[in-house]
């Protein structure tokens, strides 16, 4: 399964994506504002303004951005702390996890 919402109940409406979550998801995926905008056919300025906290884009446009990020493997978390991470199957190399570091990783 591609990205989703952790802890979302069946039939429950997914929470809105915050500007910080959008920036974080793009960062994890290695996407620019232009990359995200192109994925959904929106103007790059909309992404920049939304993530900068300017204006109030229609919820449908925010949902389109969020859906593109989810399709690429972003998983959004809500209460108690909003966040975002990638699914293990997202295909993005997140590096070596702290718990997996050994002297062998240095070679």
ABEGO torsion letter per residue (X at the ends): XBBBBBGBBBGBBBBBBBAAAAAAAAAAAGBBAAAAAAAAGBBAAAAAAAAAGBEBBBAAAAAAAAAAAAAAGBBBBBOABBBBBBBAAAGBBAEBBAAABBAAAAX
